[in-house]
Amino acid sequence: MDIQFIIMIGLFLGALWYVGRIIYRSIAPKNGSCASGCGKCSADFSKINPKEK
């Protein structure tokens, strides 16, 4: 094998890893509790007292 082929394989694998990482980070849950990452699941409503009628 010549050096150009080895360099090209290395660049290709690096680009594949980079694109895979971008895709994984966009799909993976952001806060661990839900997959949408919108932040609604992490809201803490325990300190809110509803008004009694």
mmCIF file of the N, C-alpha and C atoms, coordinates in Angstrom:
data_MODEL
# 
_entry.id   MODEL 
# 
loop_
_atom_site.group_PDB 
_atom_site.id 
_atom_site.type_symbol 
_atom_site.label_atom_id 
_atom_site.label_alt_id 
_atom_site.label_comp_id 
_atom_site.label_asym_id 
_atom_site.label_entity_id 
_atom_site.label_seq_id 
_atom_site.pdbx_PDB_ins_code 
_atom_site.Cartn_x 
_atom_site.Cartn_y 
_atom_site.Cartn_z 
_atom_site.occupancy 
_atom_site.B_iso_or_equiv 
_atom_site.pdbx_formal_charge 
_atom_site.auth_seq_id 
_atom_site.auth_comp_id 
_atom_site.auth_asym_id 
_atom_site.auth_atom_id 
_atom_site.pdbx_PDB_model_num 
ATOM 1   N N  . MET A 1 1  ? 0.847   -1.183 0.000  1.00 0.00 ? 1  MET A N  1 
ATOM 2   C CA . MET A 1 1  ? 0.000   0.000  0.000  1.00 0.00 ? 1  MET A CA 1 
ATOM 3   C C  . MET A 1 1  ? 0.888   1.241  0.000  1.00 0.00 ? 1  MET A C  1 
ATOM 4   N N  . ASP A 1 2  ? 0.457   2.197  -0.770 1.00 0.00 ? 2  ASP A N  1 
ATOM 5   C CA . ASP A 1 2  ? 1.233   3.434  -0.760 1.00 0.00 ? 2  ASP A CA 1 
ATOM 6   C C  . ASP A 1 2  ? 0.652   4.418  0.245  1.00 0.00 ? 2  ASP A C  1 
ATOM 7   N N  . ILE A 1 3  ? 1.400   5.437  0.552  1.00 0.00 ? 3  ILE A N  1 
ATOM 8   C CA . ILE A 1 3  ? 1.049   6.377  1.613  1.00 0.00 ? 3  ILE A CA 1 
ATOM 9   C C  . ILE A 1 3  ? -0.209  7.178  1.280  1.00 0.00 ? 3  ILE A C  1 
ATOM 10  N N  . GLN A 1 4  ? -0.454  7.463  0.008  1.00 0.00 ? 4  GLN A N  1 
ATOM 11  C CA . GLN A 1 4  ? -1.638  8.231  -0.369 1.00 0.00 ? 4  GLN A CA 1 
ATOM 12  C C  . GLN A 1 4  ? -2.921  7.462  -0.044 1.00 0.00 ? 4  GLN A C  1 
ATOM 13  N N  . PHE A 1 5  ? -2.898  6.172  -0.273 1.00 0.00 ? 5  PHE A N  1 
ATOM 14  C CA . PHE A 1 5  ? -4.060  5.344  0.016  1.00 0.00 ? 5  PHE A CA 1 
ATOM 15  C C  . PHE A 1 5  ? -4.345  5.305  1.520  1.00 0.00 ? 5  PHE A C  1 
ATOM 16  N N  . ILE A 1 6  ? -3.304  5.170  2.305  1.00 0.00 ? 6  ILE A N  1 
ATOM 17  C CA . ILE A 1 6  ? -3.458  5.134  3.758  1.00 0.00 ? 6  ILE A CA 1 
ATOM 18  C C  . ILE A 1 6  ? -4.000  6.470  4.268  1.00 0.00 ? 6  ILE A C  1 
ATOM 19  N N  . ILE A 1 7  ? -3.498  7.579  3.722  1.00 0.00 ? 7  ILE A N  1 
ATOM 20  C CA . ILE A 1 7  ? -3.986  8.904  4.117  1.00 0.00 ? 7  ILE A CA 1 
ATOM 21  C C  . ILE A 1 7  ? -5.448  9.069  3.731  1.00 0.00 ? 7  ILE A C  1 
ATOM 22  N N  . MET A 1 8  ? -5.833  8.632  2.560  1.00 0.00 ? 8  MET A N  1 
ATOM 23  C CA . MET A 1 8  ? -7.228  8.751  2.108  1.00 0.00 ? 8  MET A CA 1 
ATOM 24  C C  . MET A 1 8  ? -8.172  7.913  2.973  1.00 0.00 ? 8  MET A C  1 
ATOM 25  N N  . ILE A 1 9  ? -7.754  6.714  3.335  1.00 0.00 ? 9  ILE A N  1 
ATOM 26  C CA . ILE A 1 9  ? -8.571  5.871  4.212  1.00 0.00 ? 9  ILE A CA 1 
ATOM 27  C C  . ILE A 1 9  ? -8.730  6.551  5.571  1.00 0.00 ? 9  ILE A C  1 
ATOM 28  N N  . GLY A 1 10 ? -7.650  7.132  6.096  1.00 0.00 ? 10 GLY A N  1 
ATOM 29  C CA . GLY A 1 10 ? -7.719  7.837  7.372  1.00 0.00 ? 10 GLY A CA 1 
ATOM 30  C C  . GLY A 1 10 ? -8.650  9.037  7.312  1.00 0.00 ? 10 GLY A C  1 
ATOM 31  N N  . LEU A 1 11 ? -8.568  9.816  6.245  1.00 0.00 ? 11 LEU A N  1 
ATOM 32  C CA . LEU A 1 11 ? -9.455  10.968 6.088  1.00 0.00 ? 11 LEU A CA 1 
ATOM 33  C C  . LEU A 1 11 ? -10.905 10.532 5.942  1.00 0.00 ? 11 LEU A C  1 
ATOM 34  N N  . PHE A 1 12 ? -11.140 9.467  5.202  1.00 0.00 ? 12 PHE A N  1 
ATOM 35  C CA . PHE A 1 12 ? -12.498 8.963  5.023  1.00 0.00 ? 12 PHE A CA 1 
ATOM 36  C C  . PHE A 1 12 ? -13.091 8.483  6.344  1.00 0.00 ? 12 PHE A C  1 
ATOM 37  N N  . LEU A 1 13 ? -12.312 7.736  7.119  1.00 0.00 ? 13 LEU A N  1 
ATOM 38  C CA . LEU A 1 13 ? -12.803 7.252  8.408  1.00 0.00 ? 13 LEU A CA 1 
ATOM 39  C C  . LEU A 1 13 ? -13.026 8.407  9.381  1.00 0.00 ? 13 LEU A C  1 
ATOM 40  N N  . GLY A 1 14 ? -12.165 9.414  9.339  1.00 0.00 ? 14 GLY A N  1 
ATOM 41  C CA . GLY A 1 14 ? -12.356 10.584 10.186 1.00 0.00 ? 14 GLY A CA 1 
ATOM 42  C C  . GLY A 1 14 ? -13.620 11.343 9.824  1.00 0.00 ? 14 GLY A C  1 
ATOM 43  N N  . ALA A 1 15 ? -13.880 11.510 8.531  1.00 0.00 ? 15 ALA A N  1 
ATOM 44  C CA . ALA A 1 15 ? -15.095 12.195 8.087  1.00 0.00 ? 15 ALA A CA 1 
ATOM 45  C C  . ALA A 1 15 ? -16.331 11.386 8.450  1.00 0.00 ? 15 ALA A C  1 
ATOM 46  N N  . LEU A 1 16 ? -16.264 10.081 8.315  1.00 0.00 ? 16 LEU A N  1 
ATOM 47  C CA . LEU A 1 16 ? -17.375 9.206  8.688  1.00 0.00 ? 16 LEU A CA 1 
ATOM 48  C C  . LEU A 1 16 ? -17.670 9.321  10.184 1.00 0.00 ? 16 LEU A C  1 
ATOM 49  N N  . TRP A 1 17 ? -16.636 9.336  11.006 1.00 0.00 ? 17 TRP A N  1 
ATOM 50  C CA . TRP A 1 17 ? -16.812 9.477  12.445 1.00 0.00 ? 17 TRP A CA 1 
ATOM 51  C C  . TRP A 1 17 ? -17.432 10.838 12.775 1.00 0.00 ? 17 TRP A C  1 
ATOM 52  N N  . TYR A 1 18 ? -16.971 11.903 12.113 1.00 0.00 ? 18 TYR A N  1 
ATOM 53  C CA . TYR A 1 18 ? -17.462 13.254 12.365 1.00 0.00 ? 18 TYR A CA 1 
ATOM 54  C C  . TYR A 1 18 ? -18.950 13.385 12.011 1.00 0.00 ? 18 TYR A C  1 
ATOM 55  N N  . VAL A 1 19 ? -19.342 12.882 10.859 1.00 0.00 ? 19 VAL A N  1 
ATOM 56  C CA . VAL A 1 19 ? -20.746 12.953 10.448 1.00 0.00 ? 19 VAL A CA 1 
ATOM 57  C C  . VAL A 1 19 ? -21.615 12.080 11.356 1.00 0.00 ? 19 VAL A C  1 
ATOM 58  N N  . GLY A 1 20 ? -21.123 10.911 11.723 1.00 0.00 ? 20 GLY A N  1 
ATOM 59  C CA . GLY A 1 20 ? -21.865 10.048 12.638 1.00 0.00 ? 20 GLY A CA 1 
ATOM 60  C C  . GLY A 1 20 ? -22.057 10.695 13.998 1.00 0.00 ? 20 GLY A C  1 
ATOM 61  N N  . ARG A 1 21 ? -21.060 11.411 14.461 1.00 0.00 ? 21 ARG A N  1 
ATOM 62  C CA . ARG A 1 21 ? -21.156 12.106 15.741 1.00 0.00 ? 21 ARG A CA 1 
ATOM 63  C C  . ARG A 1 21 ? -22.188 13.230 15.682 1.00 0.00 ? 21 ARG A C  1 
ATOM 64  N N  . ILE A 1 22 ? -22.221 13.964 14.583 1.00 0.00 ? 22 ILE A N  1 
ATOM 65  C CA . ILE A 1 22 ? -23.202 15.035 14.417 1.00 0.00 ? 22 ILE A CA 1 
ATOM 66  C C  . ILE A 1 22 ? -24.621 14.454 14.414 1.00 0.00 ? 22 ILE A C  1 
ATOM 67  N N  . ILE A 1 23 ? -24.815 13.372 13.685 1.00 0.00 ? 23 ILE A N  1 
ATOM 68  C CA . ILE A 1 23 ? -26.133 12.744 13.615 1.00 0.00 ? 23 ILE A CA 1 
ATOM 69  C C  . ILE A 1 23 ? -26.537 12.209 14.983 1.00 0.00 ? 23 ILE A C  1 
ATOM 70  N N  . TYR A 1 24 ? -25.615 11.557 15.676 1.00 0.00 ? 24 TYR A N  1 
ATOM 71  C CA . TYR A 1 24 ? -25.930 11.007 16.998 1.00 0.00 ? 24 TYR A CA 1 
ATOM 72  C C  . TYR A 1 24 ? -26.295 12.114 17.981 1.00 0.00 ? 24 TYR A C  1 
ATOM 73  N N  . ARG A 1 25 ? -25.552 13.210 17.978 1.00 0.00 ? 25 ARG A N  1 
ATOM 74  C CA . ARG A 1 25 ? -25.821 14.297 18.914 1.00 0.00 ? 25 ARG A CA 1 
ATOM 75  C C  . ARG A 1 25 ? -27.138 15.002 18.625 1.00 0.00 ? 25 ARG A C  1 
ATOM 76  N N  . SER A 1 26 ? -27.595 14.969 17.376 1.00 0.00 ? 26 SER A N  1 
ATOM 77  C CA . SER A 1 26 ? -28.876 15.589 17.060 1.00 0.00 ? 26 SER A CA 1 
ATOM 78  C C  . SER A 1 26 ? -30.049 14.686 17.429 1.00 0.00 ? 26 SER A C  1 
ATOM 79  N N  . ILE A 1 27 ? -29.822 13.384 17.493 1.00 0.00 ? 27 ILE A N  1 
ATOM 80  C CA . ILE A 1 27 ? -30.883 12.433 17.801 1.00 0.00 ? 27 ILE A CA 1 
ATOM 81  C C  . ILE A 1 27 ? -30.935 12.118 19.296 1.00 0.00 ? 27 ILE A C  1 
ATOM 82  N N  . ALA A 1 28 ? -29.799 12.096 19.965 1.00 0.00 ? 28 ALA A N  1 
ATOM 83  C CA . ALA A 1 28 ? -29.724 11.704 21.373 1.00 0.00 ? 28 ALA A CA 1 
ATOM 84  C C  . ALA A 1 28 ? -30.502 12.675 22.254 1.00 0.00 ? 28 ALA A C  1 
ATOM 85  N N  . PRO A 1 29 ? -31.129 12.173 23.331 1.00 0.00 ? 29 PRO A N  1 
ATOM 86  C CA . PRO A 1 29 ? -31.859 13.058 24.242 1.00 0.00 ? 29 PRO A CA 1 
ATOM 87  C C  . PRO A 1 29 ? -30.921 14.066 24.893 1.00 0.00 ? 29 PRO A C  1 
ATOM 88  N N  . LYS A 1 30 ? -31.406 15.282 25.043 1.00 0.00 ? 30 LYS A N  1 
ATOM 89  C CA . LYS A 1 30 ? -30.580 16.352 25.578 1.00 0.00 ? 30 LYS A CA 1 
ATOM 90  C C  . LYS A 1 30 ? -30.514 16.342 27.098 1.00 0.00 ? 30 LYS A C  1 
ATOM 91  N N  . ASN A 1 31 ? -31.650 16.096 27.751 1.00 0.00 ? 31 ASN A N  1 
ATOM 92  C CA . ASN A 1 31 ? -31.662 16.168 29.209 1.00 0.00 ? 31 ASN A CA 1 
ATOM 93  C C  . ASN A 1 31 ? -31.834 14.805 29.868 1.00 0.00 ? 31 ASN A C  1 
ATOM 94  N N  . GLY A 1 32 ? -31.832 13.753 29.116 1.00 0.00 ? 32 GLY A N  1 
ATOM 95  C CA . GLY A 1 32 ? -31.895 12.414 29.672 1.00 0.00 ? 32 GLY A CA 1 
ATOM 96  C C  . GLY A 1 32 ? -33.293 11.894 29.991 1.00 0.00 ? 32 GLY A C  1 
ATOM 97  N N  . SER A 1 33 ? -34.302 12.761 30.025 1.00 0.00 ? 33 SER A N  1 
ATOM 98  C CA . SER A 1 33 ? -35.621 12.273 30.397 1.00 0.00 ? 33 SER A CA 1 
ATOM 99  C C  . SER A 1 33 ? -36.570 12.166 29.213 1.00 0.00 ? 33 SER A C  1 
ATOM 100 N N  . CYS A 1 34 ? -36.346 12.931 28.163 1.00 0.00 ? 34 CYS A N  1 
ATOM 101 C CA . CYS A 1 34 ? -37.197 12.798 26.984 1.00 0.00 ? 34 CYS A CA 1 
ATOM 102 C C  . CYS A 1 34 ? -36.357 13.020 25.727 1.00 0.00 ? 34 CYS A C  1 
ATOM 103 N N  . ALA A 1 35 ? -36.859 12.601 24.609 1.00 0.00 ? 35 ALA A N  1 
ATOM 104 C CA . ALA A 1 35 ? -36.084 12.640 23.385 1.00 0.00 ? 35 ALA A CA 1 
ATOM 105 C C  . ALA A 1 35 ? -36.241 13.934 22.608 1.00 0.00 ? 35 ALA A C  1 
ATOM 106 N N  . SER A 1 36 ? -37.231 14.757 22.943 1.00 0.00 ? 36 SER A N  1 
ATOM 107 C CA . SER A 1 36 ? -37.448 15.942 22.126 1.00 0.00 ? 36 SER A CA 1 
ATOM 108 C C  . SER A 1 36 ? -36.469 17.060 22.436 1.00 0.00 ? 36 SER A C  1 
ATOM 109 N N  . GLY A 1 37 ? -35.989 17.158 23.668 1.00 0.00 ? 37 GLY A N  1 
ATOM 110 C CA . GLY A 1 37 ? -35.037 18.189 24.038 1.00 0.00 ? 37 GLY A CA 1 
ATOM 111 C C  . GLY A 1 37 ? -35.639 19.574 24.132 1.00 0.00 ? 37 GLY A C  1 
ATOM 112 N N  . CYS A 1 38 ? -36.966 19.661 24.307 1.00 0.00 ? 38 CYS A N  1 
ATOM 113 C CA . CYS A 1 38 ? -37.623 20.967 24.332 1.00 0.00 ? 38 CYS A CA 1 
ATOM 114 C C  . CYS A 1 38 ? -37.536 21.625 25.703 1.00 0.00 ? 38 CYS A C  1 
ATOM 115 N N  . GLY A 1 39 ? -37.251 20.880 26.756 1.00 0.00 ? 39 GLY A N  1 
ATOM 116 C CA . GLY A 1 39 ? -37.119 21.440 28.088 1.00 0.00 ? 39 GLY A CA 1 
ATOM 117 C C  . GLY A 1 39 ? -38.373 21.355 28.935 1.00 0.00 ? 39 GLY A C  1 
ATOM 118 N N  . LYS A 1 40 ? -39.489 20.924 28.378 1.00 0.00 ? 40 LYS A N  1 
ATOM 119 C CA . LYS A 1 40 ? -40.722 20.830 29.149 1.00 0.00 ? 40 LYS A CA 1 
ATOM 120 C C  . LYS A 1 40 ? -40.636 19.738 30.212 1.00 0.00 ? 40 LYS A C  1 
ATOM 121 N N  . CYS A 1 41 ? -39.923 18.687 29.919 1.00 0.00 ? 41 CYS A N  1 
ATOM 122 C CA . CYS A 1 41 ? -39.844 17.569 30.859 1.00 0.00 ? 41 CYS A CA 1 
ATOM 123 C C  . CYS A 1 41 ? -39.028 17.927 32.094 1.00 0.00 ? 41 CYS A C  1 
ATOM 124 N N  . SER A 1 42 ? -38.139 18.887 31.986 1.00 0.00 ? 42 SER A N  1 
ATOM 125 C CA . SER A 1 42 ? -37.283 19.219 33.118 1.00 0.00 ? 42 SER A CA 1 
ATOM 126 C C  . SER A 1 42 ? -37.855 20.335 33.980 1.00 0.00 ? 42 SER A C  1 
ATOM 127 N N  . ALA A 1 43 ? -39.045 20.825 33.675 1.00 0.00 ? 43 ALA A N  1 
ATOM 128 C CA . ALA A 1 43 ? -39.658 21.887 34.466 1.00 0.00 ? 43 ALA A CA 1 
ATOM 129 C C  . ALA A 1 43 ? -40.065 21.335 35.831 1.00 0.00 ? 43 ALA A C  1 
ATOM 130 N N  . ASP A 1 44 ? -39.791 22.092 36.890 1.00 0.00 ? 44 ASP A N  1 
ATOM 131 C CA . ASP A 1 44 ? -40.111 21.678 38.250 1.00 0.00 ? 44 ASP A CA 1 
ATOM 132 C C  . ASP A 1 44 ? -41.334 22.448 38.724 1.00 0.00 ? 44 ASP A C  1 
ATOM 133 N N  . PHE A 1 45 ? -42.472 21.761 38.804 1.00 0.00 ? 45 PHE A N  1 
ATOM 134 C CA . PHE A 1 45 ? -43.722 22.371 39.223 1.00 0.00 ? 45 PHE A CA 1 
ATOM 135 C C  . PHE A 1 45 ? -44.037 22.095 40.698 1.00 0.00 ? 45 PHE A C  1 
ATOM 136 N N  . SER A 1 46 ? -43.105 21.515 41.436 1.00 0.00 ? 46 SER A N  1 
ATOM 137 C CA . SER A 1 46 ? -43.382 21.147 42.815 1.00 0.00 ? 46 SER A CA 1 
ATOM 138 C C  . SER A 1 46 ? -43.499 22.370 43.730 1.00 0.00 ? 46 SER A C  1 
ATOM 139 N N  . LYS A 1 47 ? -42.902 23.494 43.379 1.00 0.00 ? 47 LYS A N  1 
ATOM 140 C CA . LYS A 1 47 ? -42.934 24.687 44.227 1.00 0.00 ? 47 LYS A CA 1 
ATOM 141 C C  . LYS A 1 47 ? -44.135 25.584 43.943 1.00 0.00 ? 47 LYS A C  1 
ATOM 142 N N  . ILE A 1 48 ? -44.937 25.234 42.960 1.00 0.00 ? 48 ILE A N  1 
ATOM 143 C CA . ILE A 1 48 ? -46.109 26.032 42.608 1.00 0.00 ? 48 ILE A CA 1 
ATOM 144 C C  . ILE A 1 48 ? -47.306 25.529 43.390 1.00 0.00 ? 48 ILE A C  1 
ATOM 145 N N  . ASN A 1 49 ? -47.937 26.406 44.134 1.00 0.00 ? 49 ASN A N  1 
ATOM 146 C CA . ASN A 1 49 ? -49.125 26.057 44.913 1.00 0.00 ? 49 ASN A CA 1 
ATOM 147 C C  . ASN A 1 49 ? -50.362 26.485 44.150 1.00 0.00 ? 49 ASN A C  1 
ATOM 148 N N  . PRO A 1 50 ? -51.213 25.544 43.806 1.00 0.00 ? 50 PRO A N  1 
ATOM 149 C CA . PRO A 1 50 ? -52.449 25.945 43.108 1.00 0.00 ? 50 PRO A CA 1 
ATOM 150 C C  . PRO A 1 50 ? -53.375 26.687 44.068 1.00 0.00 ? 50 PRO A C  1 
ATOM 151 N N  . LYS A 1 51 ? -54.121 27.622 43.529 1.00 0.00 ? 51 LYS A N  1 
ATOM 152 C CA . LYS A 1 51 ? -55.075 28.381 44.342 1.00 0.00 ? 51 LYS A CA 1 
ATOM 153 C C  . LYS A 1 51 ? -56.243 27.473 44.727 1.00 0.00 ? 51 LYS A C  1 
ATOM 154 N N  . GLU A 1 52 ? -56.599 27.535 45.978 1.00 0.00 ? 52 GLU A N  1 
ATOM 155 C CA . GLU A 1 52 ? -57.731 26.726 46.443 1.00 0.00 ? 52 GLU A CA 1 
ATOM 156 C C  . GLU A 1 52 ? -59.010 27.542 46.298 1.00 0.00 ? 52 GLU A C  1 
ATOM 157 N N  . LYS A 1 53 ? -60.080 26.875 45.897 1.00 0.00 ? 53 LYS A N  1 
ATOM 158 C CA . LYS A 1 53 ? -61.364 27.550 45.687 1.00 0.00 ? 53 LYS A CA 1 
ATOM 159 C C  . LYS A 1 53 ? -62.189 27.585 46.942 1.00 0.00 ? 53 LYS A C  1 
# 
